Amino acid sequence: FQNTSLSLFYMFPYSGQARISQTLFGHTQAYAQFSSGSDSYLLFGRGDPRERLIAEKMQATGGFSMPVFHHVMMDIGTGYVFRRDFFLGRKVSDHNTSKRIDIANGLITYLKLNARF
């Protein structure tokens, strides 16, 4: 377990992430991750000033993270997104509303570049 790490993150009240990674060589890592969270957006021209568009999702992913330049990391992975929906409400707990759009579950593939300075 010398080259294995576990990262847990929680932000009150509805966002969280768990990630386990294994260093393969140098700074290259293989990882598995589960995350759950929500985002909210204010809509222009809304009748209720407190109403928001809220997006929720859960996802399980796995992939590889490796350096490409001195301060740049590349992350390539795949996974499954589920329980993904949008709704109008004042808060995340309003998700049982009639103004709800359910998005189908599905596979995802991604390539990310992260720069740190």
Residue pairs with C-beta under 8 A, 6 or more apart in sequence:
3 22
3 23
4 20
4 21
4 22
4 23
5 20
5 21
5 23
6 18
6 19
6 20
7 17
7 18
7 19
7 20
7 21
8 16
8 17
8 18
8 19
9 15
9 16
9 17
9 18
10 16
10 17
11 37
13 92
14 36
14 37
14 38
14 56
14 92
15 35
15 36
15 37
15 38
16 35
16 36
16 37
17 33
17 34
17 35
17 36
17 37
18 33
18 34
18 35
19 31
19 32
19 33
19 34
20 31
20 32
20 33
21 29
21 30
21 31
21 32
21 65
22 29
22 30
22 31
23 29
24 30
24 64
26 67
27 66
27 67
27 73
28 64
28 65
28 66
28 67
29 64
29 65
29 66
30 62
30 63
30 64
31 62
31 63
31 64
31 65
31 77
32 60
32 61
32 62
33 60
33 61
33 62
33 79
34 58
34 59
34 60
34 61
35 58
35 59
35 61
36 57
36 58
36 59
37 56
37 57
38 54
38 55
38 56
38 57
38 92
39 54
39 55
40 52
40 53
40 54
40 55
40 92
41 52
41 53
41 54
41 55
42 52
42 53
43 51
43 52
43 53
43 88
48 90
50 90
51 88
51 89
51 90
52 88
52 89
52 90
53 86
53 87
53 88
54 86
54 87
54 88
54 89
54 91
54 92
54 94
54 95
55 84
55 85
55 86
56 83
56 84
56 85
56 86
56 92
56 95
57 81
57 82
57 83
57 84
57 85
58 81
58 82
58 83
58 84
59 79
59 80
59 81
59 82
59 108
60 79
60 80
60 82
61 77
61 78
61 79
61 80
61 108
61 110
62 77
62 78
62 79
63 75
63 76
63 77
63 78
63 79
63 110
64 75
64 76
64 77
65 73
65 74
65 75
66 73
66 74
67 73
67 74
68 74
68 113
71 115
71 116
71 117
72 113
72 114
72 115
73 113
73 114
73 116
74 111
74 112
74 113
74 114
75 110
75 111
75 112
75 113
75 114
76 110
76 111
76 112
77 109
77 110
78 107
78 108
78 109
78 110
79 107
79 108
80 105
80 106
80 107
80 108
81 105
81 106
81 107
81 108
82 105
83 105
84 102
84 103
84 104
84 105
85 95
85 100
85 101
85 102
85 103
86 100
86 101
86 103
87 94
87 95
87 97
87 99
87 100
87 101
88 97
88 99
89 95
89 97
89 99
